[in-house]
Amino acid sequence: MPRLIVLNGPPACGKSTLARLYAEDHPLTLNLDIDRIRGLLGAWRDDAAKAGVLARELALSAARTHLLAGHDVIVPQFLGRAGYLERLEALAGETAAGFHEIVLLDTLDNVLRRFAERTRAAAEPEHVEAHEMLDGPGQLVAMYDRLVELVSTRPKAAVVRTRDGLVRQAYEGLLEQLA
């Protein structure tokens, strides 16, 4: 049975890294990075909100196609509200896929530090864009708090603790939650 894996968490907690590792270790897995899809939309910055909605709709369509073909889909994305998570969960049900909601968390102080470090060394366009879209550390704190609150309402969500530089341990934690 294919799996739809949502890899949620604040920026700079390792979602993209772990999704890439999972896809490399599980052939034909679709690493469905919504921020990359948004970046494919022409002049998306002119209406970032609309581009975000379109990217999420495109991601749902791509996930449906891939799951129906019998392959895993992993979605590394910060989701601070339940609505899109519920749509992904419903999609898993419609396609007879297993649904796994994994939340990567580090302490708030570490998230702020890791985000600042990632921004300074940003090599991925999505990381540069994430920094540009935030109005300073206050917005990142609000995102973190919203995520922690959301997790408390999602009893099936599994939390994997991440720490800077301990990628292998975080990946093993992800695999344990999927076993």
Secondary structure, 3 states (H helix, E strand, C coil): CCEEEEEECCCCCCHHHHHHHHHHHCCCCEECCHHHHHHCCCCHHHHHHHHHHHHHHHHHHHHHHHHHCCCCEEEECCCCCHHHHHHHHHHHHHCCCEEEEEEEECCHHHHHHHHHHHHHCCCCHHHHHHHHHCCCHHHHHHHHHHHHHHHCCCCCCEEEECCCCCHHHHHHHHHHHHC
